[in-house]
Amino acid sequence: MMNMEIPDPFANFVARKERRSNGFIYDWFAGEWSMNCGCCGQLICAPTKKTIIRTRLYHTRNECLNGY
């Protein structure tokens, strides 16, 4: 049986982009980045990738691990 589905180029682009993003997931419809904290599992959201990196660092250093 042959698969006659045409691959979606947008889905392939999103999959490649998310593979390089180190746990960050970009929501195209909401226009924001999100991720789950590796330590506590809390959802972290931010409008830009730079902001989510800063938020993740602040969260893990000050809130989640209590100032390691």
PDB file of N, H, CA, C and O in Angstrom:
ATOM      1  N   MET A   1       0.844  -1.176   0.000  1.00  0.00           N
ATOM      2  CA  MET A   1       0.000   0.000   0.000  1.00  0.00           C
ATOM      3  C   MET A   1       0.890   1.240   0.000  1.00  0.00           C
ATOM      4  O   MET A   1       1.813   1.353   0.807  1.00  0.00           O
ATOM      5  N   MET A   2       0.610   2.153  -0.896  1.00  0.00           N
ATOM      6  H   MET A   2      -0.139   2.061  -1.552  1.00  0.00           H
ATOM      7  CA  MET A   2       1.405   3.369  -1.006  1.00  0.00           C
ATOM      8  C   MET A   2       0.729   4.510  -0.265  1.00  0.00           C
ATOM      9  O   MET A   2      -0.495   4.641  -0.279  1.00  0.00           O
ATOM     10  N   ASN A   3       1.533   5.321   0.373  1.00  0.00           N
ATOM     11  H   ASN A   3       2.528   5.214   0.385  1.00  0.00           H
ATOM     12  CA  ASN A   3       1.033   6.501   1.062  1.00  0.00           C
ATOM     13  C   ASN A   3       0.961   7.632   0.048  1.00  0.00           C
ATOM     14  O   ASN A   3       1.987   8.061  -0.481  1.00  0.00           O
ATOM     15  N   MET A   4      -0.244   8.115  -0.225  1.00  0.00           N
ATOM     16  H   MET A   4      -1.077   7.766   0.205  1.00  0.00           H
ATOM     17  CA  MET A   4      -0.428   9.158  -1.237  1.00  0.00           C
ATOM     18  C   MET A   4      -0.601  10.549  -0.629  1.00  0.00           C
ATOM     19  O   MET A   4      -0.985  11.488  -1.326  1.00  0.00           O
ATOM     20  N   GLU A   5      -0.319  10.683   0.665  1.00  0.00           N
ATOM     21  H   GLU A   5      -0.006   9.920   1.231  1.00  0.00           H
ATOM     22  CA  GLU A   5      -0.452  11.991   1.292  1.00  0.00           C
ATOM     23  C   GLU A   5       0.679  12.909   0.851  1.00  0.00           C
ATOM     24  O   GLU A   5       1.826  12.485   0.708  1.00  0.00           O
ATOM     25  N   ILE A   6       0.338  14.156   0.641  1.00  0.00           N
ATOM     26  H   ILE A   6      -0.593  14.501   0.757  1.00  0.00           H
ATOM     27  CA  ILE A   6       1.335  15.169   0.302  1.00  0.00           C
ATOM     28  C   ILE A   6       1.837  15.767   1.611  1.00  0.00           C
ATOM     29  O   ILE A   6       1.031  16.240   2.412  1.00  0.00           O
ATOM     30  N   PRO A   7       3.143  15.760   1.848  1.00  0.00           N
ATOM     31  CA  PRO A   7       3.648  16.318   3.108  1.00  0.00           C
ATOM     32  C   PRO A   7       3.403  17.824   3.183  1.00  0.00           C
ATOM     33  O   PRO A   7       3.524  18.544   2.191  1.00  0.00           O
ATOM     34  N   ASP A   8       3.060  18.270   4.369  1.00  0.00           N
ATOM     35  H   ASP A   8       2.961  17.685   5.174  1.00  0.00           H
ATOM     36  CA  ASP A   8       2.792  19.683   4.602  1.00  0.00           C
ATOM     37  C   ASP A   8       4.113  20.409   4.847  1.00  0.00           C
ATOM     38  O   ASP A   8       4.780  20.109   5.837  1.00  0.00           O
ATOM     39  N   PRO A   9       4.521  21.349   3.995  1.00  0.00           N
ATOM     40  CA  PRO A   9       5.807  22.025   4.203  1.00  0.00           C
ATOM     41  C   PRO A   9       5.833  22.885   5.462  1.00  0.00           C
ATOM     42  O   PRO A   9       6.889  23.040   6.076  1.00  0.00           O
ATOM     43  N   PHE A  10       4.689  23.448   5.858  1.00  0.00           N
ATOM     44  H   PHE A  10       3.832  23.322   5.359  1.00  0.00           H
ATOM     45  CA  PHE A  10       4.649  24.261   7.073  1.00  0.00           C
ATOM     46  C   PHE A  10       4.888  23.396   8.302  1.00  0.00           C
ATOM     47  O   PHE A  10       5.612  23.801   9.212  1.00  0.00           O
ATOM     48  N   ALA A  11       4.286  22.205   8.339  1.00  0.00           N
ATOM     49  H   ALA A  11       3.698  21.877   7.599  1.00  0.00           H
ATOM     50  CA  ALA A  11       4.486  21.292   9.477  1.00  0.00           C
ATOM     51  C   ALA A  11       5.940  20.831   9.546  1.00  0.00           C
ATOM     52  O   ALA A  11       6.500  20.702  10.635  1.00  0.00           O
ATOM     53  N   ASN A  12       6.549  20.583   8.391  1.00  0.00           N
ATOM     54  H   ASN A  12       6.094  20.688   7.507  1.00  0.00           H
ATOM     55  CA  ASN A  12       7.962  20.193   8.385  1.00  0.00           C
ATOM     56  C   ASN A  12       8.847  21.336   8.877  1.00  0.00           C
ATOM     57  O   ASN A  12       9.806  21.104   9.613  1.00  0.00           O
ATOM     58  N   PHE A  13       8.532  22.566   8.477  1.00  0.00           N
ATOM     59  H   PHE A  13       7.753  22.754   7.879  1.00  0.00           H
ATOM     60  CA  PHE A  13       9.297  23.723   8.922  1.00  0.00           C
ATOM     61  C   PHE A  13       9.192  23.897  10.431  1.00  0.00           C
ATOM     62  O   PHE A  13      10.195  24.149  11.099  1.00  0.00           O
ATOM     63  N   VAL A  14       7.982  23.765  10.973  1.00  0.00           N
ATOM     64  H   VAL A  14       7.167  23.560  10.430  1.00  0.00           H
ATOM     65  CA  VAL A  14       7.779  23.912  12.415  1.00  0.00           C
ATOM     66  C   VAL A  14       8.520  22.807  13.166  1.00  0.00           C
ATOM     67  O   VAL A  14       9.132  23.073  14.201  1.00  0.00           O
ATOM     68  N   ALA A  15       8.474  21.584  12.669  1.00  0.00           N
ATOM     69  H   ALA A  15       7.977  21.368  11.828  1.00  0.00           H
ATOM     70  CA  ALA A  15       9.166  20.473  13.323  1.00  0.00           C
ATOM     71  C   ALA A  15      10.673  20.700  13.344  1.00  0.00           C
ATOM     72  O   ALA A  15      11.318  20.424  14.356  1.00  0.00           O
ATOM     73  N   ARG A  16      11.246  21.193  12.254  1.00  0.00           N
ATOM     74  H   ARG A  16      10.722  21.417  11.432  1.00  0.00           H
ATOM     75  CA  ARG A  16      12.683  21.475  12.222  1.00  0.00           C
ATOM     76  C   ARG A  16      13.042  22.626  13.159  1.00  0.00           C
ATOM     77  O   ARG A  16      14.071  22.586  13.833  1.00  0.00           O
ATOM     78  N   LYS A  17      12.190  23.650  13.198  1.00  0.00           N
ATOM     79  H   LYS A  17      11.354  23.682  12.651  1.00  0.00           H
ATOM     80  CA  LYS A  17      12.456  24.804  14.057  1.00  0.00           C
ATOM     81  C   LYS A  17      12.377  24.411  15.535  1.00  0.00           C
ATOM     82  O   LYS A  17      13.196  24.865  16.334  1.00  0.00           O
ATOM     83  N   GLU A  18      11.399  23.572  15.911  1.00  0.00           N
ATOM     84  H   GLU A  18      10.734  23.203  15.262  1.00  0.00           H
ATOM     85  CA  GLU A  18      11.270  23.158  17.304  1.00  0.00           C
ATOM     86  C   GLU A  18      12.383  22.199  17.711  1.00  0.00           C
ATOM     87  O   GLU A  18      12.732  22.142  18.890  1.00  0.00           O
ATOM     88  N   ARG A  19      12.942  21.453  16.781  1.00  0.00           N
ATOM     89  H   ARG A  19      12.658  21.499  15.823  1.00  0.00           H
ATOM     90  CA  ARG A  19      14.026  20.527  17.099  1.00  0.00           C
ATOM     91  C   ARG A  19      15.267  21.285  17.557  1.00  0.00           C
ATOM     92  O   ARG A  19      16.020  20.783  18.391  1.00  0.00           O
ATOM     93  N   ARG A  20      15.494  22.498  17.021  1.00  0.00           N
ATOM     94  H   ARG A  20      14.883  22.906  16.343  1.00  0.00           H
ATOM     95  CA  ARG A  20      16.665  23.293  17.382  1.00  0.00           C
ATOM     96  C   ARG A  20      16.438  24.202  18.580  1.00  0.00           C
ATOM     97  O   ARG A  20      17.370  24.888  18.999  1.00  0.00           O
ATOM     98  N   SER A  21      15.238  24.235  19.146  1.00  0.00           N
ATOM     99  H   SER A  21      14.481  23.677  18.806  1.00  0.00           H
ATOM    100  CA  SER A  21      14.913  25.261  20.134  1.00  0.00           C
ATOM    101  C   SER A  21      15.158  24.858  21.577  1.00  0.00           C
ATOM    102  O   SER A  21      14.827  25.630  22.477  1.00  0.00           O
ATOM    103  N   ASN A  22      15.724  23.680  21.844  1.00  0.00           N
ATOM    104  H   ASN A  22      15.992  23.053  21.113  1.00  0.00           H
ATOM    105  CA  ASN A  22      16.130  23.261  23.191  1.00  0.00           C
ATOM    106  C   ASN A  22      14.992  23.290  24.206  1.00  0.00           C
ATOM    107  O   ASN A  22      15.151  23.845  25.292  1.00  0.00           O
ATOM    108  N   GLY A  23      13.870  22.711  23.874  1.00  0.00           N
ATOM    109  H   GLY A  23      13.741  22.260  22.991  1.00  0.00           H
ATOM    110  CA  GLY A  23      12.753  22.632  24.805  1.00  0.00           C
ATOM    111  C   GLY A  23      11.741  23.749  24.679  1.00  0.00           C
ATOM    112  O   GLY A  23      10.644  23.647  25.228  1.00  0.00           O
ATOM    113  N   PHE A  24      12.078  24.806  23.973  1.00  0.00           N
ATOM    114  H   PHE A  24      12.969  24.889  23.527  1.00  0.00           H
ATOM    115  CA  PHE A  24      11.131  25.896  23.768  1.00  0.00           C
ATOM    116  C   PHE A  24      10.197  25.519  22.624  1.00  0.00           C
ATOM    117  O   PHE A  24      10.634  24.977  21.609  1.00  0.00           O
ATOM    118  N   ILE A  25       8.917  25.808  22.793  1.00  0.00           N
ATOM    119  H   ILE A  25       8.562  26.248  23.617  1.00  0.00           H
ATOM    120  CA  ILE A  25       7.929  25.540  21.753  1.00  0.00           C
ATOM    121  C   ILE A  25       7.284  26.864  21.374  1.00  0.00           C
ATOM    122  O   ILE A  25       6.818  27.606  22.239  1.00  0.00           O
ATOM    123  N   TYR A  26       7.259  27.160  20.071  1.00  0.00           N
ATOM    124  H   TYR A  26       7.638  26.557  19.369  1.00  0.00           H
ATOM    125  CA  TYR A  26       6.669  28.410  19.596  1.00  0.00           C
ATOM    126  C   TYR A  26       5.252  28.141  19.122  1.00  0.00           C
ATOM    127  O   TYR A  26       5.026  27.279  18.272  1.00  0.00           O
ATOM    128  N   ASP A  27       4.300  28.879  19.671  1.00  0.00           N
ATOM    129  H   ASP A  27       4.484  29.579  20.361  1.00  0.00           H
ATOM    130  CA  ASP A  27       2.908  28.776  19.264  1.00  0.00           C
ATOM    131  C   ASP A  27       2.653  29.850  18.206  1.00  0.00           C
ATOM    132  O   ASP A  27       2.635  31.043  18.512  1.00  0.00           O
ATOM    133  N   TRP A  28       2.458  29.420  16.972  1.00  0.00           N
ATOM    134  H   TRP A  28       2.472  28.451  16.723  1.00  0.00           H
ATOM    135  CA  TRP A  28       2.308  30.358  15.850  1.00  0.00           C
ATOM    136  C   TRP A  28       1.033  31.181  15.948  1.00  0.00           C
ATOM    137  O   TRP A  28       1.000  32.324  15.491  1.00  0.00           O
ATOM    138  N   PHE A  29      -0.009  30.623  16.534  1.00  0.00           N
ATOM    139  H   PHE A  29       0.018  29.695  16.905  1.00  0.00           H
ATOM    140  CA  PHE A  29      -1.287  31.332  16.589  1.00  0.00           C
ATOM    141  C   PHE A  29      -1.319  32.345  17.730  1.00  0.00           C
ATOM    142  O   PHE A  29      -1.866  33.437  17.578  1.00  0.00           O
ATOM    143  N   ALA A  30      -0.737  31.989  18.865  1.00  0.00           N
ATOM    144  H   ALA A  30      -0.292  31.102  18.989  1.00  0.00           H
ATOM    145  CA  ALA A  30      -0.681  32.928  19.980  1.00  0.00           C
ATOM    146  C   ALA A  30       0.503  33.880  19.839  1.00  0.00           C
ATOM    147  O   ALA A  30       0.484  34.980  20.392  1.00  0.00           O
ATOM    148  N   GLY A  31       1.529  33.465  19.104  1.00  0.00           N
ATOM    149  H   GLY A  31       1.544  32.572  18.655  1.00  0.00           H
ATOM    150  CA  GLY A  31       2.705  34.308  18.905  1.00  0.00           C
ATOM    151  C   GLY A  31       3.602  34.378  20.118  1.00  0.00           C
ATOM    152  O   GLY A  31       4.226  35.411  20.361  1.00  0.00           O
ATOM    153  N   GLU A  32       3.683  33.290  20.895  1.00  0.00           N
ATOM    154  H   GLU A  32       3.175  32.452  20.697  1.00  0.00           H
ATOM    155  CA  GLU A  32       4.546  33.308  22.065  1.00  0.00           C
ATOM    156  C   GLU A  32       5.274  31.974  22.234  1.00  0.00           C
ATOM    157  O   GLU A  32       4.864  30.950  21.687  1.00  0.00           O
ATOM    158  N   TRP A  33       6.351  32.012  22.996  1.00  0.00           N
ATOM    159  H   TRP A  33       6.684  32.844  23.440  1.00  0.00           H
ATOM    160  CA  TRP A  33       7.149  30.834  23.292  1.00  0.00           C
ATOM    161  C   TRP A  33       6.702  30.259  24.626  1.00  0.00           C
ATOM    162  O   TRP A  33       6.269  30.992  25.515  1.00  0.00           O
ATOM    163  N   SER A  34       6.810  28.938  24.760  1.00  0.00           N
ATOM    164  H   SER A  34       7.161  28.343  24.037  1.00  0.00           H
ATOM    165  CA  SER A  34       6.478  28.307  26.026  1.00  0.00           C
ATOM    166  C   SER A  34       7.394  27.116  26.258  1.00  0.00           C
ATOM    167  O   SER A  34       7.975  26.563  25.324  1.00  0.00           O
ATOM    168  N   MET A  35       7.509  26.734  27.530  1.00  0.00           N
ATOM    169  H   MET A  35       7.037  27.184  28.288  1.00  0.00           H
ATOM    170  CA  MET A  35       8.297  25.559  27.899  1.00  0.00           C
ATOM    171  C   MET A  35       7.886  25.129  29.296  1.00  0.00           C
ATOM    172  O   MET A  35       7.280  25.901  30.040  1.00  0.00           O
ATOM    173  N   ASN A  36       8.216  23.906  29.646  1.00  0.00           N
ATOM    174  H   ASN A  36       8.709  23.280  29.043  1.00  0.00           H
ATOM    175  CA  ASN A  36       8.012  23.419  31.006  1.00  0.00           C
ATOM    176  C   ASN A  36       9.350  23.452  31.728  1.00  0.00           C
ATOM    177  O   ASN A  36      10.382  23.098  31.158  1.00  0.00           O
ATOM    178  N   CYS A  37       9.327  23.880  32.984  1.00  0.00           N
ATOM    179  H   CYS A  37       8.489  24.168  33.447  1.00  0.00           H
ATOM    180  CA  CYS A  37      10.553  23.918  33.776  1.00  0.00           C
ATOM    181  C   CYS A  37      11.054  22.487  33.974  1.00  0.00           C
ATOM    182  O   CYS A  37      10.265  21.584  34.252  1.00  0.00           O
ATOM    183  N   GLY A  38      12.344  22.286  33.831  1.00  0.00           N
ATOM    184  H   GLY A  38      12.985  23.020  33.605  1.00  0.00           H
ATOM    185  CA  GLY A  38      12.916  20.959  33.976  1.00  0.00           C
ATOM    186  C   GLY A  38      12.899  20.448  35.399  1.00  0.00           C
ATOM    187  O   GLY A  38      12.901  19.236  35.613  1.00  0.00           O
ATOM    188  N   CYS A  39      12.883  21.329  36.369  1.00  0.00           N
ATOM    189  H   CYS A  39      12.881  22.313  36.195  1.00  0.00           H
ATOM    190  CA  CYS A  39      12.910  20.903  37.776  1.00  0.00           C
ATOM    191  C   CYS A  39      11.520  20.687  38.358  1.00  0.00           C
ATOM    192  O   CYS A  39      11.243  19.635  38.935  1.00  0.00           O
ATOM    193  N   CYS A  40      10.645  21.677  38.209  1.00  0.00           N
ATOM    194  H   CYS A  40      10.870  22.531  37.741  1.00  0.00           H
ATOM    195  CA  CYS A  40       9.338  21.590  38.855  1.00  0.00           C
ATOM    196  C   CYS A  40       8.192  21.343  37.880  1.00  0.00           C
ATOM    197  O   CYS A  40       7.083  21.026  38.310  1.00  0.00           O
ATOM    198  N   GLY A  41       8.433  21.480  36.582  1.00  0.00           N
ATOM    199  H   GLY A  41       9.334  21.738  36.232  1.00  0.00           H
ATOM    200  CA  GLY A  41       7.390  21.215  35.589  1.00  0.00           C
ATOM    201  C   GLY A  41       6.413  22.352  35.367  1.00  0.00           C
ATOM    202  O   GLY A  41       5.410  22.168  34.678  1.00  0.00           O
ATOM    203  N   GLN A  42       6.676  23.525  35.931  1.00  0.00           N
ATOM    204  H   GLN A  42       7.491  23.675  36.490  1.00  0.00           H
ATOM    205  CA  GLN A  42       5.786  24.671  35.764  1.00  0.00           C
ATOM    206  C   GLN A  42       5.869  25.194  34.338  1.00  0.00           C
ATOM    207  O   GLN A  42       6.952  25.239  33.754  1.00  0.00           O
ATOM    208  N   LEU A  43       4.738  25.588  33.777  1.00  0.00           N
ATOM    209  H   LEU A  43       3.859  25.551  34.251  1.00  0.00           H
ATOM    210  CA  LEU A  43       4.695  26.144  32.435  1.00  0.00           C
ATOM    211  C   LEU A  43       5.194  27.587  32.465  1.00  0.00           C
ATOM    212  O   LEU A  43       4.721  28.400  33.260  1.00  0.00           O
ATOM    213  N   ILE A  44       6.155  27.898  31.591  1.00  0.00           N
ATOM    214  H   ILE A  44       6.539  27.238  30.945  1.00  0.00           H
ATOM    215  CA  ILE A  44       6.719  29.240  31.486  1.00  0.00           C
ATOM    216  C   ILE A  44       6.424  29.747  30.078  1.00  0.00           C
ATOM    217  O   ILE A  44       6.739  29.071  29.099  1.00  0.00           O
ATOM    218  N   CYS A  45       5.823  30.931  29.967  1.00  0.00           N
ATOM    219  H   CYS A  45       5.568  31.480  30.763  1.00  0.00           H
ATOM    220  CA  CYS A  45       5.480  31.523  28.670  1.00  0.00           C
ATOM    221  C   CYS A  45       6.091  32.910  28.561  1.00  0.00           C
ATOM    222  O   CYS A  45       6.237  33.617  29.558  1.00  0.00           O
ATOM    223  N   ALA A  46       6.450  33.297  27.325  1.00  0.00           N
ATOM    224  H   ALA A  46       6.331  32.723  26.514  1.00  0.00           H
ATOM    225  CA  ALA A  46       7.009  34.629  27.079  1.00  0.00           C
ATOM    226  C   ALA A  46       6.776  35.000  25.621  1.00  0.00           C
ATOM    227  O   ALA A  46       6.649  34.115  24.775  1.00  0.00           O
ATOM    228  N   PRO A  47       6.717  36.299  25.309  1.00  0.00           N
ATOM    229  CA  PRO A  47       6.442  36.720  23.928  1.00  0.00           C
ATOM    230  C   PRO A  47       7.608  36.528  22.964  1.00  0.00           C
ATOM    231  O   PRO A  47       7.383  36.334  21.769  1.00  0.00           O
ATOM    232  N   THR A  48       8.851  36.576  23.453  1.00  0.00           N
ATOM    233  H   THR A  48       9.033  36.733  24.423  1.00  0.00           H
ATOM    234  CA  THR A  48      10.002  36.408  22.563  1.00  0.00           C
ATOM    235  C   THR A  48      10.935  35.346  23.135  1.00  0.00           C
ATOM    236  O   THR A  48      10.855  34.999  24.314  1.00  0.00           O
ATOM    237  N   LYS A  49      11.815  34.838  22.287  1.00  0.00           N
ATOM    238  H   LYS A  49      11.880  35.120  21.330  1.00  0.00           H
ATOM    239  CA  LYS A  49      12.754  33.806  22.730  1.00  0.00           C
ATOM    240  C   LYS A  49      13.755  34.369  23.737  1.00  0.00           C
ATOM    241  O   LYS A  49      14.138  33.681  24.683  1.00  0.00           O
ATOM    242  N   LYS A  50      14.174  35.606  23.538  1.00  0.00           N
ATOM    243  H   LYS A  50      13.862  36.165  22.770  1.00  0.00           H
ATOM    244  CA  LYS A  50      15.103  36.238  24.475  1.00  0.00           C
ATOM    245  C   LYS A  50      14.465  36.376  25.854  1.00  0.00           C
ATOM    246  O   LYS A  50      15.119  36.151  26.872  1.00  0.00           O
ATOM    247  N   THR A  51      13.202  36.741  25.880  1.00  0.00           N
ATOM    248  H   THR A  51      12.671  36.924  25.052  1.00  0.00           H
ATOM    249  CA  THR A  51      12.499  36.909  27.148  1.00  0.00           C
ATOM    250  C   THR A  51      12.302  35.576  27.855  1.00  0.00           C
ATOM    251  O   THR A  51      12.418  35.513  29.079  1.00  0.00           O
ATOM    252  N   ILE A  52      12.005  34.505  27.112  1.00  0.00           N
ATOM    253  H   ILE A  52      11.911  34.557  26.118  1.00  0.00           H
ATOM    254  CA  ILE A  52      11.798  33.218  27.774  1.00  0.00           C
ATOM    255  C   ILE A  52      13.107  32.669  28.332  1.00  0.00           C
ATOM    256  O   ILE A  52      13.099  31.975  29.349  1.00  0.00           O
ATOM    257  N   ILE A  53      14.229  32.969  27.683  1.00  0.00           N
ATOM    258  H   ILE A  53      14.235  33.532  26.857  1.00  0.00           H
ATOM    259  CA  ILE A  53      15.522  32.546  28.228  1.00  0.00           C
ATOM    260  C   ILE A  53      15.787  33.268  29.550  1.00  0.00           C
ATOM    261  O   ILE A  53      16.225  32.648  30.519  1.00  0.00           O
ATOM    262  N   ARG A  54      15.524  34.566  29.590  1.00  0.00           N
ATOM    263  H   ARG A  54      15.168  35.069  28.802  1.00  0.00           H
ATOM    264  CA  ARG A  54      15.716  35.335  30.821  1.00  0.00           C
ATOM    265  C   ARG A  54      14.753  34.876  31.914  1.00  0.00           C
ATOM    266  O   ARG A  54      15.139  34.784  33.079  1.00  0.00           O
ATOM    267  N   THR A  55      13.508  34.589  31.551  1.00  0.00           N
ATOM    268  H   THR A  55      13.194  34.664  30.605  1.00  0.00           H
ATOM    269  CA  THR A  55      12.518  34.130  32.520  1.00  0.00           C
ATOM    270  C   THR A  55      12.893  32.759  33.071  1.00  0.00           C
ATOM    271  O   THR A  55      12.751  32.503  34.267  1.00  0.00           O
ATOM    272  N   ARG A  56      13.375  31.874  32.189  1.00  0.00           N
ATOM    273  H   ARG A  56      13.490  32.082  31.218  1.00  0.00           H
ATOM    274  CA  ARG A  56      13.780  30.541  32.628  1.00  0.00           C
ATOM    275  C   ARG A  56      14.946  30.626  33.600  1.00  0.00           C
ATOM    276  O   ARG A  56      14.949  29.944  34.624  1.00  0.00           O
ATOM    277  N   LEU A  57      15.943  31.461  33.289  1.00  0.00           N
ATOM    278  H   LEU A  57      15.941  32.015  32.456  1.00  0.00           H
ATOM    279  CA  LEU A  57      17.083  31.612  34.185  1.00  0.00           C
ATOM    280  C   LEU A  57      16.663  32.184  35.537  1.00  0.00           C
ATOM    281  O   LEU A  57      17.112  31.704  36.578  1.00  0.00           O
ATOM    282  N   TYR A  58      15.806  33.205  35.532  1.00  0.00           N
ATOM    283  H   TYR A  58      15.441  33.595  34.687  1.00  0.00           H
ATOM    284  CA  TYR A  58      15.327  33.779  36.789  1.00  0.00           C
ATOM    285  C   TYR A  58      14.537  32.750  37.581  1.00  0.00           C
ATOM    286  O   TYR A  58      14.721  32.619  38.791  1.00  0.00           O
ATOM    287  N   HIS A  59      13.658  32.019  36.903  1.00  0.00           N
ATOM    288  H   HIS A  59      13.509  32.126  35.920  1.00  0.00           H
ATOM    289  CA  HIS A  59      12.816  31.035  37.586  1.00  0.00           C
ATOM    290  C   HIS A  59      13.657  29.932  38.224  1.00  0.00           C
ATOM    291  O   HIS A  59      13.470  29.608  39.397  1.00  0.00           O
ATOM    292  N   THR A  60      14.572  29.359  37.464  1.00  0.00           N
ATOM    293  H   THR A  60      14.724  29.622  36.511  1.00  0.00           H
ATOM    294  CA  THR A  60      15.345  28.244  38.012  1.00  0.00           C
ATOM    295  C   THR A  60      16.312  28.704  39.094  1.00  0.00           C
ATOM    296  O   THR A  60      16.555  27.963  40.047  1.00  0.00           O
ATOM    297  N   ARG A  61      16.862  29.889  38.977  1.00  0.00           N
ATOM    298  H   ARG A  61      16.665  30.491  38.204  1.00  0.00           H
ATOM    299  CA  ARG A  61      17.840  30.357  39.978  1.00  0.00           C
ATOM    300  C   ARG A  61      17.204  30.899  41.233  1.00  0.00           C
ATOM    301  O   ARG A  61      17.770  30.743  42.315  1.00  0.00           O
ATOM    302  N   ASN A  62      16.038  31.537  41.133  1.00  0.00           N
ATOM    303  H   ASN A  62      15.579  31.664  40.254  1.00  0.00           H
ATOM    304  CA  ASN A  62      15.475  32.223  42.287  1.00  0.00           C
ATOM    305  C   ASN A  62      14.210  31.585  42.851  1.00  0.00           C
ATOM    306  O   ASN A  62      14.004  31.611  44.065  1.00  0.00           O
ATOM    307  N   GLU A  63      13.366  31.019  42.008  1.00  0.00           N
ATOM    308  H   GLU A  63      13.533  30.998  41.022  1.00  0.00           H
ATOM    309  CA  GLU A  63      12.093  30.490  42.490  1.00  0.00           C
ATOM    310  C   GLU A  63      12.143  28.981  42.689  1.00  0.00           C
ATOM    311  O   GLU A  63      11.721  28.473  43.728  1.00  0.00           O
ATOM    312  N   CYS A  64      12.650  28.277  41.709  1.00  0.00           N
ATOM    313  H   CYS A  64      12.992  28.690  40.864  1.00  0.00           H
ATOM    314  CA  CYS A  64      12.572  26.822  41.697  1.00  0.00           C
ATOM    315  C   CYS A  64      13.651  26.187  42.572  1.00  0.00           C
ATOM    316  O   CYS A  64      13.352  25.302  43.373  1.00  0.00           O
ATOM    317  N   LEU A  65      14.890  26.624  42.430  1.00  0.00           N
ATOM    318  H   LEU A  65      15.133  27.343  41.779  1.00  0.00           H
ATOM    319  CA  LEU A  65      15.991  26.039  43.190  1.00  0.00           C
ATOM    320  C   LEU A  65      16.414  26.907  44.367  1.00  0.00           C
ATOM    321  O   LEU A  65      17.402  26.590  45.029  1.00  0.00           O
ATOM    322  N   ASN A  66      15.706  27.977  44.644  1.00  0.00           N
ATOM    323  H   ASN A  66      14.903  28.234  44.106  1.00  0.00           H
ATOM    324  CA  ASN A  66      15.935  28.856  45.798  1.00  0.00           C
ATOM    325  C   ASN A  66      17.352  29.403  45.866  1.00  0.00           C
ATOM    326  O   ASN A  66      17.991  29.360  46.917  1.00  0.00           O
ATOM    327  N   GLY A  67      17.835  29.910  44.760  1.00  0.00           N
ATOM    328  H   GLY A  67      17.316  29.945  43.906  1.00  0.00           H
ATOM    329  CA  GLY A  67      19.126  30.586  44.734  1.00  0.00           C
ATOM    330  C   GLY A  67      20.322  29.670  44.838  1.00  0.00           C
ATOM    331  O   GLY A  67      21.295  29.990  45.520  1.00  0.00           O
ATOM    332  N   TYR A  68      20.260  28.536  44.172  1.00  0.00           N
ATOM    333  H   TYR A  68      19.469  28.276  43.618  1.00  0.00           H
ATOM    334  CA  TYR A  68      21.327  27.533  44.208  1.00  0.00           C
ATOM    335  C   TYR A  68      22.623  28.134  44.611  1.00  0.00           C
ATOM    336  O   TYR A  68      23.630  27.431  44.693  1.00  0.00           O
TER     337      TYR A  68
END
